[in-house]
């Protein structure tokens, strides 16, 4: 059984690449999660998880992560990815992911609506929402990526978390 993560952050990146996979990989690098192994998880933030500005994760680590991505090869297309974390005061949180052909404002509205519904269905009070979105105008082969990496963090000297 895996440990329950204790910390999380929000990241986003966008990039071009020679192939769809290269565009995705380059977007991961832009989001600072390109040198780890992503374990795609669904939508629950563990109770008492602490938000940090940056996680320092050793290369090759297995990282639980909820993410949204979109890849497109139509020059001029606007693609957007985003994630939102809904927070409760006394319980776990809920993560929602969104990607589509739209602007960031539309993505943010959709993410907020999804979080609000998730809390309403669970009959939990919503205390706060954290979100991040990123848009990309495709040149040849583009990707937009947004994520909530979860980690088993310890605070290093200087305040960064690893």
C-alpha positions in Angstrom: 0.0 0.0 0.0 1.3 3.5 -0.9 1.6 6.2 1.7 -0.9 8.9 1.7 0.6 12.1 0.3 0.9 15.1 2.7 1.6 18.0 0.3 0.4 19.2 -3.1 1.0 22.0 -5.5 -0.5 23.2 -8.8 1.6 23.3 -12.0 1.0 24.0 -15.7 3.0 24.0 -18.9 2.6 24.4 -22.6 4.8 23.4 -25.5 5.3 22.4 -29.1 6.9 19.2 -30.2 7.7 17.2 -33.3 5.1 14.6 -32.4 2.2 14.5 -30.0 4.2 12.6 -27.4 7.1 15.1 -27.7 4.6 18.0 -27.3 3.2 16.3 -24.2 6.7 15.6 -22.8 7.8 19.2 -23.5 4.7 20.5 -21.7 5.6 18.3 -18.7 9.1 19.7 -18.6 7.6 23.3 -18.8 5.4 22.4 -15.8 8.5 21.0 -13.9 7.2 17.4 -13.8 8.9 16.0 -16.9 11.6 14.0 -15.1 9.3 11.9 -12.9 7.0 9.0 -13.5 3.3 10.1 -13.3 0.8 7.9 -11.5 -2.5 9.3 -12.8 -4.9 9.5 -9.9 -8.5 10.5 -9.8 -10.1 13.3 -7.9 -9.5 13.2 -4.2 -7.1 15.4 -2.2 -6.0 13.6 1.0 -7.2 15.1 4.3 -4.9 17.6 5.9 -2.8 18.0 2.7 -0.8 21.1 2.7 -0.4 23.4 -0.3 3.2 24.4 -1.1 4.5 26.7 -3.9 7.0 24.2 -5.2 7.8 20.6 -4.7 11.3 19.3 -5.2 10.9 15.7 -6.4 13.8 13.4 -7.2 14.1 12.4 -10.9 12.5 9.0 -11.6 10.1 9.1 -8.6 6.6 7.7 -8.9 4.4 10.7 -8.4 0.6 10.6 -7.8 -0.8 13.3 -10.0 -4.2 14.4 -11.2 -3.9 16.1 -14.5 -5.6 17.5 -17.6 -3.9 17.7 -21.0 -4.8 18.4 -24.6 -2.8 18.0 -27.7 -3.7 19.4 -31.1 -2.0 19.6 -34.5 -4.2 22.4 -36.1 -2.1 25.6 -36.5 -3.9 28.5 -34.8 -6.1 26.3 -32.6 -6.4 27.6 -29.0 -6.1 24.8 -26.5 -6.4 25.1 -22.7 -5.9 22.8 -19.8 -6.7 23.4 -16.1 -7.1 21.8 -12.7 -8.9 23.0 -9.6 -8.8 21.9 -6.0 -11.8 22.3 -3.8 -11.0 22.5 -0.2 -13.1 21.7 2.9 -12.3 22.8 6.4 -12.4 19.4 8.1 -12.4 16.8 5.4 -10.7 15.8 2.2 -10.5 17.9 -0.9 -11.8 17.3 -4.4 -9.7 17.8 -7.6 -11.3 18.5 -11.0 -9.6 18.5 -14.4 -10.6 20.2 -17.6 -9.2 20.5 -21.1 -10.7 21.9 -24.3 -10.6 24.3 -27.2 -11.4 27.5 -25.3 -9.8 30.4 -23.5 -8.6 30.4 -19.9 -11.6 32.3 -18.5 -14.0 29.6 -19.9 -11.9 26.9 -18.5 -11.8 28.6 -15.1 -15.6 29.0 -15.1 -16.0 25.3 -16.0 -13.6 24.2 -13.2 -15.3 26.3 -10.6 -18.7 24.8 -11.6 -17.4 21.3 -11.5 -15.9 21.8 -8.0 -19.1 23.4 -6.7 -21.1 20.4 -8.0 -18.7 17.9 -6.5 -19.1 19.5 -3.1 -22.9 19.8 -3.4 -23.2 16.1 -4.3 -21.0 15.1 -1.4 -23.0 17.5 0.9 -19.7 19.0 2.1 -19.2 22.7 2.7 -16.7 24.3 0.2 -14.2 26.5 2.0 -11.9 27.5 -0.9 -10.9 26.8 -4.5 -7.4 26.8 -5.9 -7.0 26.6 -9.6 -4.5 26.9 -12.5 -5.1 27.1 -16.2 -2.9 27.5 -19.2 -3.7 28.2 -22.8 -1.6 27.5 -25.9 -2.0 28.7 -29.5 -0.9 25.8 -31.6 1.9 26.4 -34.1 2.4 22.8 -35.5 1.9 20.2 -32.7 1.0 21.7 -29.3 0.1 20.6 -25.8 -1.4 22.3 -22.8 -1.0 20.5 -19.5 -2.1 21.3 -15.9 -1.8 19.2 -12.8 -1.9 18.7 -9.1 1.1 16.6 -8.1 0.9 15.0 -4.7 4.0 14.3 -2.6 5.3 13.0 0.7 7.1 16.1 1.6 9.6 17.3 4.1 10.6 20.9 4.3 14.2 21.6 3.4 16.4 24.4 4.7 15.3 27.6 2.8 11.6 26.6 2.8 11.3 24.4 -0.3 9.6 21.1 0.0 11.0 17.8 -1.2 
